[in-house]
Amino acid sequence: MTVSPATERRAPDLSVSFAGIQLKNPVIAASGTFGYGIEFEDVVHLDKLGGFVVKGLSREPMAGNPPPRLYETPAGMLNAIGLQNIGARAFILEKLPKLREMKNIVVFANVFGYTREDYEHVVQILNEGEGIAAYELNVSCPNTEYGGIQFGSDPRSLDEVVSTVRRNSQRPLIVKLSPNVTSIAQMAHVAQEAGADALSLVNTFVAMAIDAETRKPRIANVTAGLSGPAIKPIALRMVYDASKAVKIPVIGMGGISTAVDIVEFMLAGATAVQIGTASYWDPVATEKIVAELQTWCAEHNVERLADLTGGMVME
């Protein structure tokens, strides 16, 4: 029997790696949009994803902001959840054992705090747990030691918090950068020099919405973080700028909802991507996009997806 060339062709290789972590594909569910992973177990085949990032974990449990905390915009979403979570210790005791029972999944722990000591303490707690691939530092929090300025918007604060966690971390360190800065390239370089193994960007943009009828803000916190398709072009540019400024891998995010979006971010310099807001309008979006990516690569004769990283043609 004669075998056609199409039959002989192997399935595209979607695997990527960064900071010594091997992923079956570049699709990671973003922090704050996927709970602790367990909540999605009956909805999404977690083993189909490259990995997922759990909700941000703090030193102590946090109740978050009062409602309303979410508002849909014409091309995205505003959120001011307030980093509600059960705390790092409870995560280690209650959630992580269940995650370890799942096969072939990669778990990243998102970490935040309001002082360097907060970050240090959370990481020390998480070091005791098994089954965490890496830490992702959310540096978009106000630094109470420096008058409330965000860690991620001040080079000195960013250097100090990344250096502190680096000294205490037993795992690879990903720094999640804020887009609310003058130069994303500068902040990327600072994070790299302070010891980051990889970067993830961008976090949400500070924004707001007002109800013209009531004249009140749509969000109880007044301002909130804007995510979704509206921010994709800016996020794409920032990933490009950051990847040119550092030698460590970059994980891109911001408005990704299709396989083509992933390809664009990788061409701009991303090694992997995170998907967040898309999971709100379709809980199985991440899994669907992995399947779309497989098809796209086959149709475009891309045998190894990782080869696309940084491959934008300038001519």
C-alpha positions as MATLAB code, in Angstrom:
seq = 'MTVSPATERRAPDLSVSFAGIQLKNPVIAASGTFGYGIEFEDVVHLDKLGGFVVKGLSREPMAGNPPPRLYETPAGMLNAIGLQNIGARAFILEKLPKLREMKNIVVFANVFGYTREDYEHVVQILNEGEGIAAYELNVSCPNTEYGGIQFGSDPRSLDEVVSTVRRNSQRPLIVKLSPNVTSIAQMAHVAQEAGADALSLVNTFVAMAIDAETRKPRIANVTAGLSGPAIKPIALRMVYDASKAVKIPVIGMGGISTAVDIVEFMLAGATAVQIGTASYWDPVATEKIVAELQTWCAEHNVERLADLTGGMVME';
ca = [
       0.000    0.000    0.000;
       1.282    3.448   -0.901;
       1.312    5.958    1.943;
       0.527    9.542    0.941;
       2.790   12.399    2.051;
      -0.059   13.792    4.165;
      -0.312   10.468    6.025;
       3.428   10.382    6.635;
       3.528   13.925    7.993;
       3.988   14.041   11.737;
       1.773   16.082   14.010;
       3.251   19.518   14.743;
       5.431   19.738   17.830;
       3.778   22.307   20.104;
       6.159   21.848   23.034;
       8.063   24.786   24.492;
      10.437   25.172   27.409;
      11.725   27.964   29.619;
      13.675   28.182   32.891;
      14.165   24.424   32.793;
      10.403   23.779   32.607;
       9.056   21.681   29.749;
       5.489   22.342   28.569;
       3.533   20.216   26.089;
       2.275   23.429   24.453;
       2.629   27.178   25.114;
      -0.895   27.712   26.474;
      -0.978   28.613   30.171;
      -4.175   29.637   31.967;
      -3.519   32.999   33.639;
      -3.680   33.718   37.352;
      -6.977   34.988   38.678;
      -8.995   33.453   35.859;
      -8.638   29.761   36.661;
      -9.142   29.632   40.425;
      -6.843   27.050   41.962;
      -7.226   24.755   38.952;
      -9.387   22.305   40.854;
     -12.527   24.302   40.067;
     -11.991   23.667   36.347;
     -11.259   19.947   36.654;
     -14.739   18.919   35.456;
     -14.834   21.574   32.723;
     -11.390   21.582   31.110;
      -8.985   18.701   30.524;
      -6.134   20.294   32.460;
      -3.645   17.827   31.023;
      -4.305   19.311   27.566;
      -2.876   22.684   28.601;
       0.741   23.674   28.864;
       0.024   24.653   32.459;
      -1.949   27.031   34.656;
      -1.233   29.706   37.239;
      -3.227   29.619   40.469;
      -4.870   32.670   42.041;
      -2.450   35.097   43.637;
      -1.375   33.864   47.065;
      -0.724   36.165   50.009;
       0.754   35.836   53.468;
      -2.699   35.736   55.080;
      -6.176   35.049   53.614;
      -7.800   38.053   51.924;
     -11.491   38.747   51.341;
     -10.913   41.046   48.385;
     -12.827   44.174   47.380;
     -16.570   44.760   47.823;
     -18.843   44.298   44.771;
     -19.365   45.258   42.052;
     -15.930   43.950   41.097;
     -16.393   43.040   37.421;
     -17.701   45.022   34.464;
     -17.755   44.046   30.800;
     -16.520   46.697   28.386;
     -17.124   46.759   24.604;
     -13.773   45.053   23.968;
     -12.715   43.616   27.271;
     -13.319   43.446   30.983;
     -12.674   45.541   34.075;
     -11.886   43.727   37.289;
     -11.075   44.810   40.821;
     -11.336   41.521   42.673;
      -8.806   42.721   45.201;
      -6.626   39.596   45.111;
      -9.096   37.526   47.134;
      -7.457   34.235   48.175;
      -7.207   31.630   50.916;
      -3.588   32.397   51.804;
      -0.387   30.494   51.052;
      -0.608   28.122   54.027;
      -4.147   27.002   53.227;
      -3.158   26.509   49.587;
      -0.344   24.157   50.641;
      -2.618   22.198   52.975;
      -5.925   22.150   51.065;
      -5.357   22.680   47.345;
      -1.888   21.457   46.439;
      -2.431   17.825   47.562;
      -5.426   17.580   45.214;
      -3.451   19.123   42.360;
      -0.669   16.566   42.872;
      -3.214   13.785   42.314;
      -3.799   15.056   38.771;
      -1.501   13.649   36.115;
       0.548   15.514   33.530;
      -0.235   19.047   34.691;
       2.154   21.929   35.355;
       1.239   24.254   38.229;
       2.629   27.763   38.700;
       2.031   29.662   41.951;
       1.347   33.387   41.717;
       2.759   35.342   44.676;
       2.045   38.881   45.878;
       2.506   41.116   48.899;
       2.604   44.691   50.111;
       6.140   44.593   51.521;
       9.289   42.681   50.608;
       8.789   40.664   53.776;
       5.330   39.604   52.563;
       6.782   38.171   49.351;
       9.599   36.533   51.270;
       7.212   34.914   53.744;
       4.841   33.588   51.069;
       7.687   32.002   49.113;
       9.102   30.396   52.247;
       5.706   28.803   52.912;
       5.354   27.607   49.318;
       8.866   26.137   49.382;
       7.452   23.512   51.753;
       4.974   22.261   49.142;
       5.589   19.741   46.385;
       4.288   19.983   42.848;
       4.872   23.670   42.063;
       6.867   24.228   38.865;
       7.747   27.896   39.457;
       6.727   31.092   41.189;
       5.192   34.022   39.336;
       5.673   37.315   41.182;
       2.835   39.797   40.804;
       4.657   43.122   41.209;
       1.596   45.266   40.426;
       0.807   45.670   44.119;
       1.286   48.918   46.086;
       4.501   48.904   48.126;
       3.369   50.162   51.527;
       6.975   50.732   52.564;
       7.356   53.375   49.836;
       4.122   55.317   50.068;
       1.988   52.963   47.971;
       3.876   53.102   44.670;
       3.648   49.809   42.803;
       6.643   47.502   43.018;
       6.465   47.074   39.264;
       6.539   50.782   38.431;
       9.620   51.735   40.443;
      13.006   50.268   39.400;
      14.400   50.332   42.932;
      11.378   48.588   44.462;
      11.315   46.026   41.662;
      15.006   45.244   42.112;
      14.592   44.827   45.870;
      11.574   42.529   45.774;
      12.936   40.302   42.989;
      16.326   40.057   44.702;
      14.656   39.185   48.006;
      12.556   36.407   46.498;
      15.497   35.122   44.462;
      17.472   34.571   47.676;
      14.590   32.632   49.226;
      13.186   30.766   46.240;
      13.844   27.085   45.683;
      12.147   27.225   42.300;
      12.390   29.156   39.016;
      11.209   32.734   39.302;
       8.894   34.427   36.780;
       8.265   38.146   37.261;
       4.878   39.399   36.036;
       5.363   42.978   34.866;
       2.873   45.827   34.994;
       2.168   47.726   31.743;
       1.569   50.919   33.710;
       5.160   52.116   33.310;
       7.093   54.539   31.134;
       9.497   51.912   29.784;
       8.648   48.211   29.868;
      12.110   47.466   28.471;
      13.763   49.124   31.469;
      11.644   47.220   33.977;
      12.264   43.965   32.136;
      16.019   44.571   32.323;
      15.817   45.408   36.047;
      13.930   42.177   36.755;
      16.451   40.144   34.772;
      19.433   41.679   36.573;
      17.758   41.087   39.951;
      17.527   37.360   39.262;
      14.354   36.616   37.313;
      14.464   33.399   35.282;
      11.630   34.551   33.019;
       9.138   37.385   32.598;
       5.388   37.366   32.061;
       3.615   40.423   30.653;
       1.448   42.263   30.606;
      -0.733   42.578   33.673;
      -3.891   44.701   33.398;
      -4.047   48.400   32.545;
      -5.473   50.792   35.132;
      -8.894   51.927   33.859;
     -12.429   52.817   34.925;
     -16.066   53.053   33.811;
     -18.926   55.334   34.893;
     -22.687   54.782   34.742;
     -24.034   57.923   33.044;
     -27.532   57.393   34.487;
     -26.541   57.056   38.146;
     -23.302   59.039   37.725;
     -21.586   56.431   39.856;
     -18.521   54.327   39.042;
     -19.268   50.890   37.615;
     -16.706   49.365   39.989;
     -16.906   49.840   43.771;
     -13.153   50.370   43.882;
     -13.609   53.142   41.229;
     -10.552   52.075   39.214;
      -9.917   48.554   37.974;
      -7.712   46.508   35.689;
      -8.600   46.394   31.988;
      -7.983   43.122   30.146;
      -9.260   41.416   27.006;
      -8.980   42.083   23.241;
      -8.816   45.863   23.740;
      -5.300   45.658   25.183;
      -3.836   43.125   22.746;
      -2.037   45.537   20.363;
      -0.375   47.345   23.277;
       0.506   44.091   25.024;
       1.999   42.749   21.801;
       4.211   45.815   21.468;
       5.342   45.523   25.081;
       6.234   41.851   24.667;
       8.290   42.820   21.641;
      10.064   45.614   23.538;
      10.749   43.447   26.588;
      12.040   40.488   24.593;
      14.528   42.760   22.826;
      15.785   44.109   26.171;
      16.495   40.819   27.956;
      18.042   37.407   27.388;
      15.589   35.496   29.562;
      12.326   34.020   28.184;
       9.169   36.115   27.959;
       5.632   34.811   28.486;
       3.122   37.001   26.663;
      -0.458   37.809   27.590;
      -3.121   40.379   26.886;
      -6.269   39.767   24.852;
      -5.356   36.340   23.500;
      -8.451   34.470   22.324;
      -7.359   32.579   19.173;
      -4.494   30.453   17.918;
      -3.445   33.263   15.585;
      -3.093   35.557   18.607;
      -0.631   33.079   20.099;
       1.371   32.968   16.886;
       1.563   36.771   16.843;
       2.848   36.916   20.421;
       5.446   34.264   19.688;
       6.616   36.066   16.556;
       6.968   39.184   18.723;
       9.309   37.294   21.043;
       7.195   35.255   23.473;
       8.221   31.703   24.350;
       4.810   30.863   25.833;
       1.542   32.706   26.501;
      -1.122   33.070   29.146;
      -4.850   33.258   28.487;
      -7.155   34.933   30.986;
     -10.242   36.920   30.025;
     -11.218   34.483   27.265;
     -11.999   31.909   29.971;
     -14.734   34.191   31.327;
     -16.858   34.085   28.176;
     -15.932   30.477   27.388;
     -14.660   28.296   30.264;
     -13.094   25.832   27.812;
     -11.407   28.503   25.689;
      -7.891   27.437   26.657;
      -8.415   23.844   25.597;
     -10.102   24.880   22.340;
      -7.245   27.226   21.485;
      -4.704   24.418   21.927;
      -6.634   22.391   19.338;
      -6.803   25.437   17.033;
      -3.056   25.896   17.377;
      -2.412   22.299   16.345;
      -4.551   22.817   13.240;
      -2.931   26.160   12.390;
       0.551   24.676   12.534;
      -0.457   21.753   10.329;
      -2.062   24.066    7.762;
       0.982   26.359    7.691;
       3.573   23.577    7.643;
       5.011   24.591   11.006;
       6.670   21.444   12.290;
       8.045   22.933   15.524;
       6.099   25.775   17.109;
       9.000   26.951   19.297;
      10.843   28.006   16.136;
       8.393   30.907   15.732;
       9.630   32.756   18.830;
      11.135   36.071   17.790;
      10.587   35.237   14.135;
       8.821   38.404   12.995;
      10.051   39.407    9.528;
      11.135   43.049    9.372;
      11.554   43.389    5.594;
];
